[in-house]
Amino acid sequence: MKMKNEPEYRIIPLGGLGEIGKNMMLFESREEIVVIDSGMMFPEDYMAGIDYVIPDFSYLIENRDRVKAVVLTHGHEDHIGALPYLLREINVPVYGTKLTLGFAQNRLKEHSLDRMARLNEVKPRESLEFKDFKMEFFQVSHSIADCIGIAIKTDYGIIVHTGDFKVDYTPVNNEYMDFYKLAKYGEDGVLLLMSDSTNVETKGCTLSESDLKESMLKAITNATGIVLVATFASNIYRIQQIFDICRKIGKKVAILGKSMEENISMAKKLGYLNYPQSMIVSPKTVKGNKRKNVVVLTTGTQGEPMSMLTRIANDSYPHITIENGDTVILSASIIPGNEKTVTRIINKIYRKGAYVYYEGYEDIHVSGHASQEELKLVFALTRPSYFMPIHGEYRHLVHHSTLAQSMGIMKDHIILAEDGDIVKIKKSGITVDGRVDVDNVYIDGKNIGGVEENILATRYKLAQDGIITVIIPISVEEKSLYQPEMISRGFINLANSDILERAKSIAFEEVRGYINEKGYTDLNWEGIKKRVVKELKKYFKKELGQYPLIVPVIIEV
């Protein structure tokens, strides 16, 4: 029998489960909601014109009075990129480590929200107490400095949320994963482990960040021309290694890209980057320097259309060009869905005579996520009763569930949840029970959330198959129907084509048939348009195997 005042907790993922990126997790009691992370995601191919995607905050807005805080695990964009949009709706305190808050402040400043935001620094092994639960932070290793996991202490036991992590025994800044704390939680009793699934398909262990130093040194030293290194602007460990190498071999560094400039400036200001200012040269002066003596640090590892690397590859950046004998290093993993875009950029660079290091060929990159043996270690240390895989596409969550069973977790104690699922924690156990409505929110320039799925579908159709505009002149007054005109863009060259003439005839006959049925006094323009579109789709599909976006325009004359 359920006690009237029996505590109940709920975990609701709004992003990051069933996808890579857009990470956001809610921890909820009857009176409180605490948000862990507020990230963005790169758009997929069909999202034409979209800059990026953020979680749906509708549930939080509906329950704004219960939202107490946002806690950030680290400073990657897939964990902090949506923070400005969230704080526009709900102005609550934000907690994170020093570097994480520094990067978050840069994002907030872009939206003129930095002065109103309530940013509060926390450190590993510190605690944050709410009425219904207590959060304790523990240090983890990742590909960025100042990362934390979170232990949430409830009436039923400890919930361990790892955040993004890997087990790095030789970390660049001596930021070791706190094995002692994980083991201590295991001794005290971990009710639920929520663990990063991104790299679960990789056997063995992920290489240490420090393992890159020799291969990066060799690549930069042996380069005969200018070297462009593209990496994530938040990867401060990687950036520090590049500065160290350039200082050692006497090369200058040019910094390109707004986010790269801002993050390097913030990291140096906070003491996470160390380099002499004399190393830095303006990108505008690179042509005047000996090209082989310059390393350009830039963004664009995912082939983003407006990134600096893409602009340089397309010869649309005036100060730096890629020439025969140059070297380009893509020091990052390709995010699933971006493979074609990145490949196009790599091919363009090769056509210019440069040499490219990239994932799958000569890779100068190590992952920031735990592989199978590291994931097993976390299971062994925490010994959880229940397990919930987080941060990954659905296949990653399934594979992590299988790994959990190999570590002794019972199948019925594995919570395989996706975005919007409500995970309820009661005295009787943990189950998925119900859903909240969630959807993607699209950022298109300054248009936030105004781009709906049907608009994206139309954009995709336009990009794939083009458009035909059917202009139909009708005179109601004179009771006359005139021959339609057609304008084709991006579909097929229909000039002087029998296909075009036949399509015009079909449109004319459909309109005439409609008028014969209804008469000129009872015309429904939308009904006519639907009839024309339906028949033209059938015709083009039969003749050409495809059909474009068809837009009928009726003109009263």
Summary of the structure (lengths in Angstrom):
residues: 557
radius of gyration: 28.1
end to end distance: 76.0
largest distance: 89.4
contacts: 1868
relative contact order: 0.11
helix: 35%
strand: 24%
